[in-house]
Amino acid sequence: MSFSLADARFQLVRALGLTRRGLASLRTRGVRATWQRVTAQLGVLAPAKRTGLLTGDTGPFVPFALRVSDGPEVSIVIPVHGELAQTLACLRAMAAYPPHVRVEIIVVDDASPDATPRVLPRIAGLRVHTMPRNAGFIGACNAGAALARGRYLLFLNNDTVPQPGWLDALHATLAQQSDVGIVGAQLLYPDGRLQESGAMLRRDGQAESRGRFDDPEHPSLRWCADVDYVSGAALMLPTELFRQLDGFDLRYAPAYYEDTDLAFRVRERGLRVLVQPDARVVHVEGASAGTDPTRGMKAAQVRNREVFAARWRDALATRPEDPVMAGRVPRAGVREVLIVDNLTPVPGRDSASLRLVNLMRLLRESGVHVVFLPADRQHAGDATRALQAQGIEVWYAPHVGGIARWLQVHGPRFAQVVLCRHYIAREFLPLVRRCAPQATVLFDSIDLHYVREQRGADLADDATMRRNALRTRALELDVVRRSDVTLVVSPTEADVLNRDAPDARIEVLSNLHDIAGPGEPFAQRRDLVFVGGFRHPPNADAVTWFVREVFPAVRKRLPGLRFHCIGGDVPAEVAALAAVDGVVVHGHVPDITPYMDGCRIAVAPLRFGAGVKGKVNLSMAHGQPVVATSCAAEGMHLRDGEDVLIADDAPAFADAVLRLYDDTALWQRLAAGGLDNVRTHFSLDAARATVTRLFLGGIAPAASAHRDDPADRPVNSR
């Protein structure tokens, strides 16, 4: 079968699946919420991927001020030798868009022959260090570094125009990853083309700049990557590390290959060298040193390559000779995993997104290269960029054409493919088996949809919903049978599948949370909170039931109490609850930490559902006790009265809330028990061994009997 036909087949299966889910959503979510989901799936009104570049202001000098700190976190060192207009453009850009992190800016005047010595001291906040004689780039940089007071040191060429947010992106990369020694910016030409996104080396020491003249938004270049070195035009590292290494090596004076050599010395210490494309800097290449390698300072580049190659001969022996292979990232031999979900995960939106992002984070920490493909193929704005900044290679349109064609090209890369949700797995499985036969397929159920649907049908006593649940059961179990491994989030769901699909391999990989800590003490906390996205029908039902059946009794005893309802995609019936005295419907909030740390109790009044409830984990990770139903506490290793209070009918739920709200000792016991529960069962540390075993342990793909196309067979919906 040709891949054009495979694409058509895939699109047909996908269209049928979208239609079925759309009709089901109309029944359970209504027209407005369904339309939001459909537009998200189809990428309607997708956010723009690019903004215009900040251009350099090279106009006449007028005094201005830089926002700097006496207690800097980052020391920016800018060596200059003339080219005053370029230096002013660089400094003006930083003045117009100052970083959030505290900085000092040190300009090292390396015996400039122009007006630089007279003009720069008139810029408020700027530290100017004047060299007694010209020392070259390396000498000037080392002199500036000796004056630095910040924890981190950032070298910046004067022929650059830093783009808004550049320094905060570099700082976050270093501050959040203890194994990183150097991080550099993505360099752009003034016309927006990519100059380089880090560089790799050939065996002879010749550099291959990644992506030169390419689109900087291309998925293969937009993620934070491990590279051989980053240009000294915009390079950041810990100040103490630079000093321990005795700075840039003078054997490369006046310039060239000093940044490459520094990167190799940093890597020799077991630290990584990264390029962070979230940090963008326009670089007027050759403005200070020219571009002719046969004359001037640029001639040192050819000479220093030989010096560098001789010094690092053994390390370079592992590099390819072929320039195409040498420039490839990730390097050959790095394990690669593909993850496919319906949409790009947004951790603040739902627990499934948070779990998936933290799984990718664990894989990256294990040395695995992760590729994420959203089934809608859309660039999701900040959510996409957040993944890329963490080192995830995310693909999107127009760079992904047909799914089958993309898998034909990229399928051979992957040791494992993770397919999230049964309807996505059903669409992708045939293509993955065909295009990546070497890959182990892991079906990540997120939660068992058929269990959730069956419980919802029983609660509503709806025959149509029961039939749909049976249909989902057949489809979901079919995917389980055809996958090499099925991931579930709780031992309870593992027991369900061990009964319903006894021949399948089932593994538990539960929710993944950072331990935020205890938050505010009991006496400083107020009110109740619920957190959950309302695209998920059980959440809308839970909040509606709580406000109508439980909250009046609570409010009668505590008339000043407020109930904070937090979650995106608010349906009309939930929005209407804001009319109830004491109920605050916030919708989506960008930062829920104040509510986790400041509200006294979280409620999880779910009457149906499946899986593990991230809202419960989230509150407990913040030391916030929870009152939950049995459904909400299912599969979470919780003990009533020790980690959580459990109540299922309205009077009992109200009594539990009221008792916990006024009992300091009980509150403190549950807060401590909840933190211990998350640390033991739902933290990243608790999951590391499972992730290592599943993704680095060499699980083989299934036998050929599991590889027939489910679309070729009728589905038994009994």
N, C-alpha and C positions, 0 to 999 in steps of 0.2 A: 504494500500500500504506500503511495507517495505521501510525503509529509503535507502537501496541500490538502489531500483528502483527510489525513489525520487531523489537521486543523479544523476542517469542516465537521468531522465527527465530534471532536472535542467541543466545538461551539454549539452543536446540536444538543449534546448531553448537558452542557452548561445552561443553555436556554431552557431546556425542560426542567432542570433543577431550580433555576431562578423563578420560573413560572409557578412551580409547586410551592416554593417557599413564600412567594409573593401572595398567593391565595391564602396560605395558612396565616401569614402575617396580617392580612386584611381582617381575618376572623378574630385574631387575638390582640392586635395592636391598633386597628383602625386605619383609616385612609391616610391621615397626616403622617403618622409614624412610619407607615409602610412606604409612602412616597419618599421620605427621608432616607430610608434604607435602600430603596431602588436607585435613587440618585447617587448615593455613595457607592453602590456596587458598580454602576455604569460610569462613574467618574464625571457626572454632570456638575458643572461649576467647580471643577477641581482648582485648587489654589495655584497661582503662578509660581514657577520654580525659581525665577531669577529677578533681580532688581538691578537698576543701573549702577554703574561703578562711580565711586567718588573720584573726581578728577583733581589733579594737583593745581593749586593756586600759586602761580609763579609771578604774580603782580608785584608792584613796588612795595617796599617794606613799610609797614605801619606797625608800631609796637602792639603786642598782644601778650596774653598770659596763658600759661599752661597750668592745668590742674594737677598739682603734685602733692606729695605728702612727706612730712619729716620722718615718718615711720613707714617706709615703703615695703611692700611685699615683693615688688619687681623693680629691678634697676634696668633701665633701657640705656644701652650704650650705643652712640651713633658716632662713628669715626668720619671725619670730613677733611677733605683737602680741596679747598675751593668749591666751585659749583654751588654758590650761595643760593641761587634761585631754587635749585633742587632741594637743598636743605630746608629752606623756608616752606616749600610745598609740603614736605614731610611733616614738619612741626605744626603747620597750620591744620593739617588733617587730624592730628592728635588733639589739637586744641578744640577743633569743631566737634569731635566725637570722642571725648575722653573715656577711657575704660572705667569699669566699676571697681576693679582692683586698684589698690593704692600703688602709686608709682613714683619714681624719681626719674628724670631724664638727664643724662649726662652726654653732652656733645664734646668729643675730643677733637680739638682743632689741631690737625697734624700739619702745622706750618702752612696754612692757606695763603696763597698769593693774592687773593682778592679782598673784598671788604668784609669777609667773614669775621675777623677778629673785632671789628668795630660794631657790627650789627648784632651779633648773637647775644652779647651781654644786655641788650635792651629788651630781651624777651623775659618777662616775669616768670619766675619759677624754674628757669633753665639753669642747670649747672654746666658751666663751660670750663673745660680743662685745656690749657694751651701747652702743646708740646714745644720744647725748646728748639727742636729741629725735626725735620721730616723723618718719621720712623716707619712709614708704610702701614698698610692695613693691619697686619698682625701686631706690630708694635703699638699702634693706637688703640686697638681693641684690648690688649693686655693692660695697657695703662688705665683705660677706663674701668676695666673690671676690678682693678686694685682699689678703686675709689667707691665701688658699689656697696650699698648698705642693705640691699634687699635680700630676701631669701632666695629669689630667683634672679637670674641674669639673662637679659635678652639683647642680642646683638642685632642691630638694624642698620641697613645701608641708608645713606642719605638720599639716594636716588629712588626712593620708594614713596608710595602713597598708601599708608595702611587704611584698610576698609573698616567701617564700623563693626565693632564686636571682635575684631581680630585678636587683641591681646587677652580678652577674657576667655576666648576659646583655647588659646595656647595654655593659659594658666590653669584652666579647669582640667585639661588633659594631663598635665604634670601633677597637679594637686590630688587628683582622684585615682592615680595609678602609680603605686609605689615602685613598680618595676621598670618605669620609663626614665631614661637618662637624658634624652634630648627630644624635643619636639620642634618642628619647623612649620612655617606657613606654606600655603599654596601660592605660588607666584604667578601673576597674570601680566600679560602685555597691556598697554594702555587701551588697546582696541577690544579687550575682553577675552582674547584667546589665551589659552593656557601656555605659560612659559615652562613651568615644571611643577609636578606634584611629587616632590622628592626625587631621588635618583638612585639607580642601581649601577653596579660596576661589572664590566667584563673582566676576563681573566688577566688582561694586560693593564688593568687599572683605568681604562677609558670609561668615562661616565655615560650612562644612557638616561637622559632626563625623561621622566615619565610624562607622556602626554603632550609633548611640545607641539604647539599650534592646534591642539585639539580643543573640543568643547569642555570647559571645566565642570559642566554639570553631567558629563557622561558617567553612568553608574560605575564603570570600572575605575574611575579616577576620583570619585567624590567621597570615598570612605577613608577613614583614618587608618593608614597602612604602615606596616613595618617596612622600612626601606634601608638601603645601605648608608645613605647620608642625606642630609638636608642642607640647602644652601645657607651660608653665613649671612646672606642678605636679610634673613629673618629667622633667627635660631635662638631657642630658649633652653636653659638647663639650670639645675640648682647651682647657686653661687659657690657653695662649699665644694661641690664635685669639680667645678672648673678649677678651683684653686688647688685641690688635691692632685689634679692632672697637670699642674704648672702651666695652665692656659694653653693658648695656641702655640704650636711648636715653631720655634724660630728658624728651624731648618728650611721652612717653606717661605721665609721672608723674600720679598715684601708681601706676597699674597698668592693664593690658589693652592688647593688641596689641603690647606690648614683645617677647613671644616670637615673634609672627608677623613683626614687623619684623626681629628677629635672624635668623630663618630665611631671609628674603629676602636679607639682607646676606651670609649664609654662602653661599647659592646663587649670589650674584653673583660670588663668588670661585671658582666652578667646583666647589663641593663639594655633596654630596648631603645631604638631610634625610630621615631614616628614622624609622619607628615600629617598635619591636621587641616584638611580642606575647609573646615569651618572658619579657619583663620586665613583671610585672603589679603594679599598685599600686591598692589600694582608695582611692578619693578621696571624701571627704564633701563633695560639691560645694556651694559656697556657705556652708560653715561659718564662714569668716572674712569673706567679702565680701558674703554674702547672694545672693539670686537675682533680686531686683527691679531691672530695668535703669533704673527711673525715680528711684531714690533711693540715697543713700549712695555707697560706692566703686564699686558696680556701674554707676552712671550714667556713669562714665568710659568704659565699654565702647562706648556709643553715640557719644560725642564722639570717641573715639580711632579709631573705624572711619573716620570722615571724614578724620582726619589721615593715617591709613595709606593710604587710597585715593588721596589727593592725592599723596602721596610716591611711590607705586608704580603710578601710573596706566598707564605703558607696559607694565609687566610684567603687570598685571591685564587689560590689553586682550586678552591671549591666552586668558583664562579664559572658560568658557561663562557665559551669562546664566542658563540653566536650572539650577535647584538640583540636579536629579537628575544631569544631565550633569556639572555642576561637581564633584559629590562622587565621581565614578567614578574608580577606580584599577584598572589603570594608565591613564594619560592617553590620550586619542585620539592615534593616530599611532604608538604604541609597538608594535613587532613582537611578536607572541605566537606561541609554539610549544607544542604539546601533545606530551607524551611519555607513552606507555603501555607498561607492563611488567606481568609477571604479579604481582609482589609489590613492595612498597616496598623500594628498595635499602638495604642495610646495608653500608657500606664495609668494615667489619672482617670481614665474613662471606665474601666472595668477590670475585675481581678484576672480574667483570662489574658488580657493584654499585659498586665504587670507580670504574670507568671511567664509569659512567652519572652518578654524582654529580659527578665532575669535568667531564664534558661540560656538565651543567647549570650548573656554576660558570663555565665558559668562556662560555656563552651569556649568563649574567647580567652578566659583566664586559663583554660586547659590547653591552650595552644592551637585550638581548632579555628579554621577560617569559616565564618558563617556567611552564607548568601541567603537573603530573604527576597521572596517573590510574592507580592500581593496579587491575589487572583484577579482583582479589578485593574491591575497594571497601572494604577494612578500614583502620581507623586502626591504624598499627603502633607506637604508643607513641613511644618515644624516637626511632626512625628517622624517623617522620613529623615530629615536632617539630624534629628537626635540619634537615630540608629546609626547613621553614617559616622557621626562624631565619635561613637563608641567602637568603631571598627567593623561595622556590619556592611557588607556589600549589598545594597538595595537596588533592585531593578524596577524600571517603570517605563511607560510610554514617553516618547516615541521609540525608545531604544529597545523595547520589547515589541516585536511585531506579533506574529502568530505564536501562541504558546508552544505548539509542536515544533516549530522551527527553532525557537529559543532553546528548548530542551534538546533538540538534535545537536546544537552547537555546544551547549554547556553540560549536558548530561554526563559525559565521561569524566567530568571533574570530581564527582561527588561519591564519597564513601557511604554516606547515609542521606536519605531524603525523609524529612518529617512533613507529613500532611495533616493539617489541623482541621478538625470537624469532619463529620462523615460525608457531608455533601461536597466538600472540597476534595476529599480523598477519592470519592467515587468518580469525580470528573478527571482527576489527574493520574490515578493509578495506571490505567492502560498506557498512557504516554510515558510515564516514568519507567515502567517495566520494559518498554520498547527502547527508550533513549538512554536509560541508565541501568542496564541489566546487572552491572556490578554492584549497585547500591542496595543497601539494606533499607527497606521501607518501614518507617515507624508511623503508625496512625495515632495521632494525639487526639483523643476523644474530647478533650476540654471538660465536658461532663457527658454522661450518657443521656443523649437527647431523648431517647425513647422512654427512659425512666421518668424524666421530667414531664414529658408530654402525657404519659399515662397518669401520673399523679394529678396533673392539672385537669385531665378529663374526669377523673374520679371526683375531684373537688367540685367541678361544675356539673357533674352527672350529665355529660354531653356525649351522645352516641357518635356524632360526627368526629368529635375530638378523639374518641377512643379508636375509631377506624384509622384516623391519621397517625395515632401513636403506634398502631400495629404496623402500618406501612413504614414508618420511621424505624421501627424495631427490625424489620426485615432488611432495610437498606443498610442500617448501621452494623448489624451482625454480618452482613455480606462483606462489608469493608474490613471488619475485624478478621474474618476468615482469610482474606486475600493479602493481608499485611503480614510482614515478618514479626513485628512486635506491635502491641497495642498499649498505649499509655493511658492510665486512668489516674484520678487525683486522690483516691481514697481506697483503703482496704475494703470498704463496703462495696464500692463499685467493682473492685477486683473479684469479690465473691459473686456478684451478679453475673459477670462475664464467665467466670469459671463454671457457673451453672449453665448459662445460655450458649456459650461457645467453648466447650471443654477442650477442644484440640488447639485453641489459640494460645499464643504466648502473651501473657498479661504482666505488665510491670506497673508499679505505683510510682508516679512522679507528681508529688502534690504541689500545692501553692508554694511560691518562693517569695520570702519577704526579708527585708532588712529589719534589724531590731532597732527601732527608733529610740527606745528608752522610756522612762516612766512618765515624762511630761509633768504637768502641774500636779501638786498634791491635792488631796481630797477637798480641803477647805477652800481652795482657790478655783475649783471647778463648778460649773453651773450647767443645767439644762440636759436635754436628751438629744441624740443625733442618730440619723440613719444615713448610710452612704450606699449608693448603688445606682448603676445606669438603668434608665427606664426603657431602653430597647429590650430589656429582659423582662418578659411579662410577670414572672413571680415577684419582682420588686414592686411593680405598680400595685399588684394585689396586696402585698404585704403592708405597704404604707397606707393604702385605703382602708384595709381592715383595722390597722392600729389606730388611725385617727378616729374612725367611726365607733369602734367597739371597745378600745382600751383607753385611749387618751382622756375621754371625759371623766373616768373614775380617777385617773392620776391628777388631772387638773383640778378636780374638786378638792382633793387633799392639799395640793400645792398650786394655788391659783396663779402664782407668778412664774411658773415653769414654762419654758418654751421648748418646742420640738423642732429641731433643725432637720430639714429634709434636703439632702444633697445628692445630685446625680443629673447627668445630661439627658437630653431627648425626653423632656417632661411631657407626658400626654395630658389631654384636657382634664381628665378625671383627677389626676394628681395636682395639676395647677389649681383646680377649684378648691382643693383642701386649704389653700392659703386664706380662704374666707373664715376658717375656723379660728377662733381666738386662741392665740398661743402657738399656732402652726406657722412656721416660716419655710416657704418653698424657695430654696436658693437656686435650683437648677445646677448647672456645672459651675464649680469654683476652681480657679487655677491652682490654688494651694489649700488643701484640706487640713494641713498640719494644725492650724489654730483650733479647729474643731475637734481633732483627735486629742490634742494636748489640753484643751480647755473645757470640753464638755464632760460632765461627770459620768454619764452612762451612754453606751451605744445600745440600740435595740435592733434585733434581727428577727422580725415577726413573720418570717416566711411560712406560708401554709403549704407550699409545694415547691419542688425543685429537685436538683440532683447535684452531685459533685460536692466539692468543698467550697465553703462560702468565704470568699476573699474579704468581705466586709468584716467578718468576725476576726479573721487573722489580722487585718489591718488595725482594728481597734486594740486588740491584745498586744500587738507589737508596739503600741504607744502607751501601754500600761493603762488602758481604758477598759474597765469591766463591761461585760456584755450580758444582756438578758436576751435569750434566744428561744425559739421553738425547737422541738426535737428535730424537725426537718433541717433547720439552719445549723444545728450542732452535729449533724450526722457525719460519721467518718472522720472526726477531728480529734479523737483521743481526749475528749473533754469529760470532766467529772462535775456533776451538778453540785453546787455549793463549794467547790474548790477552785475551779477554773472559770465557771460560768454559772448563771442561774437559768434553768430550763423551765418553761411553762408553755402550755399549748392552747388553753382556752382563755378567753378575754379576762375573766375575773382573776385567774391565777397569774396571768401575765402582768396585770395592773398591780397586784399585790407584790410580785417580785420586784417590779420597778420601784415601788414606794419603799419597800423594805431596804433595798440596796441604796436608795438615794439618801437615807438618813443614818445608815449604820456604817460608821467609819471603819470598824474592825473588819466587817465583812467585805467592804469595798477594798481595803488594802490587801486582804487575803486573795480576792479574785484578781486584783491587778497583778500581784506577784505571780499567781498561778498561771495567768494568761501569758505573761512574758515568758515564763519557763516553758509553757506549751509550744509557743511559736519557736523559741530557740531550739527545742528538742526535735520538733516535727516539721516545721515549715520555714526554717531559715535556709539561706544559701549554703551555709556550712553543713547543715543536715543533709542536703541533697548532693553534695559533691561526689560522694562515693557512688551513688546511683548513676549520676551523669557520666562519670568516668567509665563505669562498667558498660553502660549502654552505648556510648559513643567512641570509646577508645579500646573496648574489649574484644573487638573483632567478631561481632555477631554476623553470621552469614545470611545472605538473602534466602528467601524461601525456595523450596523445590519447585520445579516447573508446574506441578499440579496446582499451585496457588496462583498461576499467572494468567489464566484465561480471562478474557475480558468480560466483566459482569454485564456489560451492555448487550452481550450476545445471548444472555439467558433470561428467561422470565423470572421475576422476583416473586417468591412465595410470601404473601403478606399475612399468613395465618398468625 
